Amino acid sequence: MRRTATCAYGLAVGLIAATALAAEPPQQLLTRARHGDAQAQFRLGEIFAHGNGVTRNYQTAMQWYRRAADQGHAGAQLSLGVLYVKGVSIRYGYTEAVRMYRAAAEQDNAAAQFNLGMMYVRGHGVLQDFVQSRKWFSLAARQGNVGARRNLQRVEQLMDADEIETAKRLAAEWRPKQ
């Protein structure tokens, strides 16, 4: 019990510095996160992932991201995917990163769409598939993702005309999940 209280106190003290510029008091953020607020959980994940006012701790960041991601928070899903690709978690890797990127991409998150396109180009966590890659790059590019625009041209050089048309059709038919 004492260890839990000490950890909670240490977390609250660290969060005071981390959220000094934020409009919300750190204890309120922590309380909201503990009560299931996905946005608060995501913000805590960001604080720990980037070491904003606290010691960087990817494992703690992943715990908060996971809580938010499980509620469908696209930003948390994207951030978890990035940590999985970085190799922060030994248990998970590219396959879980693809799952997280897809969940965020299907909510029309441009960065996740770009990252998912990259996974398909490289064959990381999925079979290499230039049609799927081009589809996701196209969707991200529509939202102004510059990297996706560049990669559209690159991936098309690896495709035949039928594959390009299929990818264009898939992108045109795609709708975000609500």
TITITOR-123366 format. One record per residue (C-alpha): residue number from 1; residue in three letters; x, y, z. Coordinates in nm, 2 decimals. Layout:
# residues N
<site i="NUM" aa="ALA" c1="X" c2="Y" c3="Z"/>
...
This chain:
# residues 178
<site i="1" aa="MET" c1="0.00" c2="0.00" c3="0.00"/>
<site i="2" aa="ARG" c1="0.28" c2="0.24" c3="0.09"/>
<site i="3" aa="ARG" c1="0.46" c2="0.17" c3="-0.24"/>
<site i="4" aa="THR" c1="0.13" c2="0.25" c3="-0.43"/>
<site i="5" aa="ALA" c1="0.09" c2="0.58" c3="-0.24"/>
<site i="6" aa="THR" c1="0.46" c2="0.67" c3="-0.30"/>
<site i="7" aa="CYS" c1="0.43" c2="0.59" c3="-0.67"/>
<site i="8" aa="ALA" c1="0.11" c2="0.79" c3="-0.70"/>
<site i="9" aa="TYR" c1="0.27" c2="1.08" c3="-0.52"/>
<site i="10" aa="GLY" c1="0.58" c2="1.06" c3="-0.74"/>
<site i="11" aa="LEU" c1="0.36" c2="1.05" c3="-1.05"/>
<site i="12" aa="ALA" c1="0.16" c2="1.36" c3="-0.94"/>
<site i="13" aa="VAL" c1="0.48" c2="1.55" c3="-0.86"/>
<site i="14" aa="GLY" c1="0.63" c2="1.47" c3="-1.20"/>
<site i="15" aa="LEU" c1="0.31" c2="1.56" c3="-1.37"/>
<site i="16" aa="ILE" c1="0.31" c2="1.91" c3="-1.21"/>
<site i="17" aa="ALA" c1="0.62" c2="2.00" c3="-1.41"/>
<site i="18" aa="ALA" c1="0.49" c2="1.82" c3="-1.72"/>
<site i="19" aa="THR" c1="0.16" c2="1.99" c3="-1.73"/>
<site i="20" aa="ALA" c1="0.28" c2="2.34" c3="-1.62"/>
<site i="21" aa="LEU" c1="0.20" c2="2.48" c3="-1.96"/>
<site i="22" aa="ALA" c1="-0.12" c2="2.29" c3="-2.00"/>
<site i="23" aa="ALA" c1="-0.45" c2="2.45" c3="-1.89"/>
<site i="24" aa="GLU" c1="-0.54" c2="2.15" c3="-1.68"/>
<site i="25" aa="PRO" c1="-0.39" c2="2.09" c3="-1.34"/>
<site i="26" aa="PRO" c1="-0.19" c2="1.77" c3="-1.33"/>
<site i="27" aa="GLN" c1="-0.39" c2="1.60" c3="-1.05"/>
<site i="28" aa="GLN" c1="-0.71" c2="1.66" c3="-1.25"/>
<site i="29" aa="LEU" c1="-0.55" c2="1.51" c3="-1.56"/>
<site i="30" aa="LEU" c1="-0.44" c2="1.20" c3="-1.36"/>
<site i="31" aa="THR" c1="-0.78" c2="1.17" c3="-1.21"/>
<site i="32" aa="ARG" c1="-0.96" c2="1.19" c3="-1.54"/>
<site i="33" aa="ALA" c1="-0.72" c2="0.93" c3="-1.69"/>
<site i="34" aa="ARG" c1="-0.77" c2="0.69" c3="-1.40"/>
<site i="35" aa="HIS" c1="-1.15" c2="0.73" c3="-1.45"/>
<site i="36" aa="GLY" c1="-1.13" c2="0.62" c3="-1.81"/>
<site i="37" aa="ASP" c1="-1.10" c2="0.95" c3="-2.00"/>
<site i="38" aa="ALA" c1="-0.93" c2="0.85" c3="-2.33"/>
<site i="39" aa="GLN" c1="-0.80" c2="1.20" c3="-2.41"/>
<site i="40" aa="ALA" c1="-0.64" c2="1.23" c3="-2.06"/>
<site i="41" aa="GLN" c1="-0.49" c2="0.88" c3="-2.10"/>
<site i="42" aa="PHE" c1="-0.34" c2="0.98" c3="-2.43"/>
<site i="43" aa="ARG" c1="-0.20" c2="1.30" c3="-2.29"/>
<site i="44" aa="LEU" c1="-0.03" c2="1.11" c3="-2.01"/>
<site i="45" aa="GLY" c1="0.11" c2="0.87" c3="-2.27"/>
<site i="46" aa="GLU" c1="0.25" c2="1.16" c3="-2.46"/>
<site i="47" aa="ILE" c1="0.40" c2="1.31" c3="-2.14"/>
<site i="48" aa="PHE" c1="0.59" c2="0.99" c3="-2.06"/>
<site i="49" aa="ALA" c1="0.68" c2="0.90" c3="-2.42"/>
<site i="50" aa="HIS" c1="0.85" c2="1.24" c3="-2.47"/>
<site i="51" aa="GLY" c1="0.97" c2="1.29" c3="-2.11"/>
<site i="52" aa="ASN" c1="0.79" c2="1.62" c3="-2.08"/>
<site i="53" aa="GLY" c1="0.86" c2="1.72" c3="-1.72"/>
<site i="54" aa="VAL" c1="0.91" c2="1.36" c3="-1.61"/>
<site i="55" aa="THR" c1="1.17" c2="1.09" c3="-1.68"/>
<site i="56" aa="ARG" c1="1.10" c2="0.94" c3="-2.02"/>
<site i="57" aa="ASN" c1="0.94" c2="0.60" c3="-1.96"/>
<site i="58" aa="TYR" c1="0.82" c2="0.41" c3="-2.26"/>
<site i="59" aa="GLN" c1="0.66" c2="0.13" c3="-2.06"/>
<site i="60" aa="THR" c1="0.44" c2="0.38" c3="-1.87"/>
<site i="61" aa="ALA" c1="0.36" c2="0.56" c3="-2.19"/>
<site i="62" aa="MET" c1="0.25" c2="0.24" c3="-2.35"/>
<site i="63" aa="GLN" c1="0.02" c2="0.16" c3="-2.05"/>
<site i="64" aa="TRP" c1="-0.15" c2="0.49" c3="-2.09"/>
<site i="65" aa="TYR" c1="-0.16" c2="0.47" c3="-2.47"/>
<site i="66" aa="ARG" c1="-0.30" c2="0.12" c3="-2.45"/>
<site i="67" aa="ARG" c1="-0.59" c2="0.23" c3="-2.22"/>
<site i="68" aa="ALA" c1="-0.68" c2="0.51" c3="-2.46"/>
<site i="69" aa="ALA" c1="-0.63" c2="0.29" c3="-2.77"/>
<site i="70" aa="ASP" c1="-0.86" c2="0.03" c3="-2.63"/>
<site i="71" aa="GLN" c1="-1.13" c2="0.30" c3="-2.63"/>
<site i="72" aa="GLY" c1="-1.06" c2="0.38" c3="-3.00"/>
<site i="73" aa="HIS" c1="-0.84" c2="0.69" c3="-2.95"/>
<site i="74" aa="ALA" c1="-0.67" c2="0.72" c3="-3.30"/>
<site i="75" aa="GLY" c1="-0.38" c2="0.93" c3="-3.16"/>
<site i="76" aa="ALA" c1="-0.30" c2="0.66" c3="-2.90"/>
<site i="77" aa="GLN" c1="-0.33" c2="0.39" c3="-3.16"/>
<site i="78" aa="LEU" c1="-0.09" c2="0.57" c3="-3.38"/>
<site i="79" aa="SER" c1="0.15" c2="0.63" c3="-3.10"/>
<site i="80" aa="LEU" c1="0.14" c2="0.27" c3="-2.99"/>
<site i="81" aa="GLY" c1="0.22" c2="0.16" c3="-3.34"/>
<site i="82" aa="VAL" c1="0.52" c2="0.39" c3="-3.35"/>
<site i="83" aa="LEU" c1="0.65" c2="0.25" c3="-3.03"/>
<site i="84" aa="TYR" c1="0.60" c2="-0.11" c3="-3.15"/>
<site i="85" aa="VAL" c1="0.80" c2="-0.03" c3="-3.47"/>
<site i="86" aa="LYS" c1="1.08" c2="0.13" c3="-3.26"/>
<site i="87" aa="GLY" c1="1.10" c2="-0.20" c3="-3.07"/>
<site i="88" aa="VAL" c1="1.01" c2="-0.06" c3="-2.73"/>
<site i="89" aa="SER" c1="0.80" c2="-0.37" c3="-2.65"/>
<site i="90" aa="ILE" c1="0.96" c2="-0.71" c3="-2.67"/>
<site i="91" aa="ARG" c1="0.63" c2="-0.89" c3="-2.68"/>
<site i="92" aa="TYR" c1="0.50" c2="-0.70" c3="-2.98"/>
<site i="93" aa="GLY" c1="0.65" c2="-0.58" c3="-3.30"/>
<site i="94" aa="TYR" c1="0.55" c2="-0.51" c3="-3.66"/>
<site i="95" aa="THR" c1="0.23" c2="-0.72" c3="-3.65"/>
<site i="96" aa="GLU" c1="0.09" c2="-0.53" c3="-3.36"/>
<site i="97" aa="ALA" c1="0.21" c2="-0.20" c3="-3.51"/>
<site i="98" aa="VAL" c1="0.01" c2="-0.28" c3="-3.82"/>
<site i="99" aa="ARG" c1="-0.30" c2="-0.36" c3="-3.61"/>
<site i="100" aa="MET" c1="-0.27" c2="-0.02" c3="-3.43"/>
<site i="101" aa="TYR" c1="-0.19" c2="0.18" c3="-3.75"/>
<site i="102" aa="ARG" c1="-0.49" c2="0.01" c3="-3.92"/>
<site i="103" aa="ALA" c1="-0.72" c2="0.10" c3="-3.63"/>
<site i="104" aa="ALA" c1="-0.62" c2="0.47" c3="-3.65"/>
<site i="105" aa="ALA" c1="-0.60" c2="0.48" c3="-4.03"/>
<site i="106" aa="GLU" c1="-0.96" c2="0.35" c3="-4.05"/>
<site i="107" aa="GLN" c1="-1.06" c2="0.65" c3="-3.85"/>
<site i="108" aa="ASP" c1="-0.90" c2="0.87" c3="-4.12"/>
<site i="109" aa="ASN" c1="-0.58" c2="0.95" c3="-3.93"/>
<site i="110" aa="ALA" c1="-0.34" c2="1.07" c3="-4.21"/>
<site i="111" aa="ALA" c1="-0.02" c2="0.98" c3="-4.02"/>
<site i="112" aa="ALA" c1="-0.15" c2="0.63" c3="-3.95"/>
<site i="113" aa="GLN" c1="-0.25" c2="0.59" c3="-4.32"/>
<site i="114" aa="PHE" c1="0.10" c2="0.70" c3="-4.42"/>
<site i="115" aa="ASN" c1="0.26" c2="0.46" c3="-4.17"/>
<site i="116" aa="LEU" c1="0.04" c2="0.17" c3="-4.28"/>
<site i="117" aa="GLY" c1="0.14" c2="0.24" c3="-4.64"/>
<site i="118" aa="MET" c1="0.50" c2="0.22" c3="-4.54"/>
<site i="119" aa="MET" c1="0.44" c2="-0.12" c3="-4.36"/>
<site i="120" aa="TYR" c1="0.29" c2="-0.25" c3="-4.69"/>
<site i="121" aa="VAL" c1="0.58" c2="-0.13" c3="-4.90"/>
<site i="122" aa="ARG" c1="0.83" c2="-0.29" c3="-4.67"/>
<site i="123" aa="GLY" c1="0.64" c2="-0.60" c3="-4.59"/>
<site i="124" aa="HIS" c1="0.67" c2="-0.54" c3="-4.22"/>
<site i="125" aa="GLY" c1="0.40" c2="-0.71" c3="-4.02"/>
<site i="126" aa="VAL" c1="0.21" c2="-0.78" c3="-4.34"/>
<site i="127" aa="LEU" c1="0.28" c2="-0.94" c3="-4.68"/>
<site i="128" aa="GLN" c1="0.43" c2="-0.68" c3="-4.91"/>
<site i="129" aa="ASP" c1="0.15" c2="-0.53" c3="-5.11"/>
<site i="130" aa="PHE" c1="0.20" c2="-0.23" c3="-5.34"/>
<site i="131" aa="VAL" c1="-0.17" c2="-0.20" c3="-5.42"/>
<site i="132" aa="GLN" c1="-0.26" c2="-0.16" c3="-5.05"/>
<site i="133" aa="SER" c1="0.04" c2="0.07" c3="-5.00"/>
<site i="134" aa="ARG" c1="-0.07" c2="0.30" c3="-5.28"/>
<site i="135" aa="LYS" c1="-0.42" c2="0.30" c3="-5.14"/>
<site i="136" aa="TRP" c1="-0.31" c2="0.41" c3="-4.80"/>
<site i="137" aa="PHE" c1="-0.06" c2="0.67" c3="-4.94"/>
<site i="138" aa="SER" c1="-0.34" c2="0.81" c3="-5.15"/>
<site i="139" aa="LEU" c1="-0.57" c2="0.85" c3="-4.86"/>
<site i="140" aa="ALA" c1="-0.30" c2="1.02" c3="-4.65"/>
<site i="141" aa="ALA" c1="-0.20" c2="1.24" c3="-4.94"/>
<site i="142" aa="ARG" c1="-0.56" c2="1.37" c3="-4.98"/>
<site i="143" aa="GLN" c1="-0.52" c2="1.51" c3="-4.63"/>
<site i="144" aa="GLY" c1="-0.20" c2="1.69" c3="-4.72"/>
<site i="145" aa="ASN" c1="0.06" c2="1.43" c3="-4.60"/>
<site i="146" aa="VAL" c1="0.37" c2="1.53" c3="-4.79"/>
<site i="147" aa="GLY" c1="0.55" c2="1.20" c3="-4.74"/>
<site i="148" aa="ALA" c1="0.25" c2="1.01" c3="-4.87"/>
<site i="149" aa="ARG" c1="0.25" c2="1.23" c3="-5.19"/>
<site i="150" aa="ARG" c1="0.62" c2="1.15" c3="-5.25"/>
<site i="151" aa="ASN" c1="0.57" c2="0.78" c3="-5.18"/>
<site i="152" aa="LEU" c1="0.28" c2="0.76" c3="-5.42"/>
<site i="153" aa="GLN" c1="0.51" c2="0.83" c3="-5.71"/>
<site i="154" aa="ARG" c1="0.78" c2="0.59" c3="-5.58"/>
<site i="155" aa="VAL" c1="0.54" c2="0.30" c3="-5.52"/>
<site i="156" aa="GLU" c1="0.38" c2="0.35" c3="-5.87"/>
<site i="157" aa="GLN" c1="0.72" c2="0.28" c3="-6.02"/>
<site i="158" aa="LEU" c1="0.70" c2="-0.07" c3="-5.88"/>
<site i="159" aa="MET" c1="0.34" c2="-0.14" c3="-6.01"/>
<site i="160" aa="ASP" c1="0.18" c2="-0.22" c3="-6.34"/>
<site i="161" aa="ALA" c1="-0.11" c2="-0.02" c3="-6.48"/>
<site i="162" aa="ASP" c1="-0.37" c2="-0.27" c3="-6.36"/>
<site i="163" aa="GLU" c1="-0.24" c2="-0.25" c3="-6.00"/>
<site i="164" aa="ILE" c1="-0.24" c2="0.13" c3="-6.01"/>
<site i="165" aa="GLU" c1="-0.60" c2="0.13" c3="-6.12"/>
<site i="166" aa="THR" c1="-0.70" c2="-0.12" c3="-5.86"/>
<site i="167" aa="ALA" c1="-0.53" c2="0.09" c3="-5.59"/>
<site i="168" aa="LYS" c1="-0.70" c2="0.41" c3="-5.71"/>
<site i="169" aa="ARG" c1="-1.04" c2="0.23" c3="-5.71"/>
<site i="170" aa="LEU" c1="-0.99" c2="0.10" c3="-5.35"/>
<site i="171" aa="ALA" c1="-0.90" c2="0.45" c3="-5.23"/>
<site i="172" aa="ALA" c1="-1.20" c2="0.60" c3="-5.41"/>
<site i="173" aa="GLU" c1="-1.43" c2="0.35" c3="-5.25"/>
<site i="174" aa="TRP" c1="-1.28" c2="0.37" c3="-4.90"/>
<site i="175" aa="ARG" c1="-1.48" c2="0.53" c3="-4.62"/>
<site i="176" aa="PRO" c1="-1.37" c2="0.59" c3="-4.26"/>
<site i="177" aa="LYS" c1="-1.51" c2="0.38" c3="-3.98"/>
<site i="178" aa="GLN" c1="-1.71" c2="0.56" c3="-3.72"/>
